[in-house]
Amino acid sequence: MKQSLALIVAGLLVAAPAVAQAPVRIGLSAPLSGPDAGFGQGLRQGAEQAVADLNRAGGGRPKFVLVPADDAGDARQAAATAKKFAADGVRLVVGPFESIAVAAATPVYEEAGAVLVTPGATYAPLTSRGFWNLFRLTPSDAQQGRAAGVYLAKAFAGRRVAILNDRSTYGRGLAEAVAAQLKEAGAPEVLFDGFPRGTRDFGDLIGRLKAARVDAVYFGGLAPEAAALVRALREANVGATLIASDGILDPAFAALGTLGEGTVMTLPPDPPRLPDPKAGKVAARAPDAESVAASGYAAVELLAQALERARTTDPKSGRIPEGRKIAEALRSAPPLRTILGPVGFDARGDRSGGTVALRVWRRTPDGRLDYAGNEVPGP
């Protein structure tokens, strides 16, 4: 009798269907409205496609569900989104995109044990604040500044370099990173100066640049001031090469035409296009959406692979009780494979490896000023 009962129980266990694992939720905090909505929509499209592709691939992985939320690029809304995700048990997050939103939301996620991968947020000090849960895909302003410094030290070896900035936190940070790199290379600048945003009279500054006999000028700041500076330099017959960050990516700089030719710019590498979805139509994307869609896709890939490495999901609830294990998996070697290529992170959460490209602005046959595809020749 006991033997028969044991056989019956064993048969029931074999016949019982396996309990389905609950899906793992990935939050998306992005500016789906407001001035940066184009970027937000691109991030959403990339993340949605990554989730669909992961679920289609299967392979014993858990299923994923994307939970999008609009933070409008605003600090308060980003913090509110973080609190909502924390209350709902969302422990994997793509975004936010803007530095101010990341700064406001990261402490909330840290307290909740959630890990976030931001596709934007270039403000360098974000990853120096000791957050264990913050990872940045794009190069920081400091990384762009160091890359510009390396370029200047090689391309203008033995020549005279000036460093200028617009006195903003952003511009000053870039300028200081360039100066530090030049000092490390044993080739410090001959002039370090600044001027406030909105400046249009550069007479005194041009006089100092002429007196210093500069061959190159690094400018930390945005497009309107960069364009005004270049115009003033050329009108004064100063032929020094301008070097800047992608802060000059704006019609105000492109409108310079011939005056802007030869300007060298640091920026993230050209993003790849998303692969065509396996099902459904290819979504049309505006240029700003296209520029970040692959980063949204890669952020989901990273979180999914880190989850697989950490093996910390509760199969019944889909919850992730050990967010720190996910963070450890993101930092561990080898780098994870993504649509952007291999991606690894340093101890602070910044992406490691060559993440900064250099492009030079040139006139196109139709008369426009553009940088696309214009690699900077080696020194």
GIJOGI-V405471 format. One record per run of one state. SS is the DSSP state (H for helix, E for strand, - for the rest). FROM is the first residue (numbers start at 1). TO is the last residue. If there is no record, write none. Layout:
# GIJOGI-V405471
SS|FROM|TO, SS|FROM|TO
This chain:
# GIJOGI-V405471
-|1|1, H|2|15, -|16|23, E|24|30, -|31|36, H|37|57, -|58|63, E|64|70, -|71|74, H|75|88, -|89|91, E|92|95, -|96|98, H|99|112, -|113|114, E|115|118, -|119|123, H|124|128, -|129|133, E|134|136, -|137|140, H|141|155, -|156|160, E|161|165, -|166|168, H|169|184, -|185|190, E|191|194, -|195|202, H|203|212, -|213|215, E|216|220, -|221|222, H|223|235, -|236|240, E|241|244, -|245|245, H|246|248, -|249|250, H|251|254, -|255|256, H|257|260, -|261|263, E|264|267, -|268|286, H|287|310, -|311|312, E|313|313, -|314|319, E|320|320, -|321|322, H|323|331, -|332|335, E|336|338, -|339|340, E|341|343, -|344|344, E|345|345, -|346|349, E|350|351, -|352|356, E|357|360, -|361|361, E|362|363, -|364|368, E|369|370, -|371|374, E|375|375, -|376|379
